[in-house]
Amino acid sequence: AVQKELLKYHAEIPSFLRISIAADQNAVASLREVIDRGEAESITLAEQIGADALLIDDKQGRLIAEKRGIRCLGLAGALLMAKQNEFISILGDILSALETKANFYLDPTQKRSLLTLANEGS
């Protein structure tokens, strides 16, 4: 499910990503009763592999993952970390592109905070 979601916005899966499938499909099915398939698979896989963190922006999925003890990180937070570690040079342009091209919503107050933390705020 996550692979299909990625392919909606990318012609191909970036080479730095590895696609894995959750082994416990019963756990996925159980979570599917309350969240979408992609989030259910991601949470189950994060538990399966003992992930350090789960990249998830879905509010309900994030709440469930956190209740299960999984550390969650949203896309905006991951991009901030990328900027702080000099993997990207300008966070603001990427956030703006996500908002206009990928229908990504970011609360204006949160965006200002992120840009301040990235030393791009005014």
C-alpha positions, 0 to 999 in steps of 0.5 A: 500500500505504501509503495502504491502511495509513493508511486502516485507522486513519483515515476519510480521509487527512489533508490535509497528506499527499500520496500518491505512487507509486514509479516504479520498480516493479521496485525495489519487486518486488525489495524485496518479496522481503524486506519488505512492500509498504508498506515496499518502496514507501516505500524506493523512493519515498524514493530516487526523490525524495531524501527527507531522511528516511523515516518507518518503524518496521518493523525489517527495512525500517529496516535495509534503508533505512539500508543504502541510505543513507536516514536513518530516523525512527520515529513516536516520534522524529517525535512528539518532534520535533513536541513540541520544535518546539511542534506538539504540547503533550503527547507522553505522551498521544499515545504512550499513545493509540497504544499503546492504540488503534493497537496501537503498541509502545514499549519502556518504557525508550525511552518514558521516554527520549522523555518525558525529552527532551520535558521530561515525564519524572519 
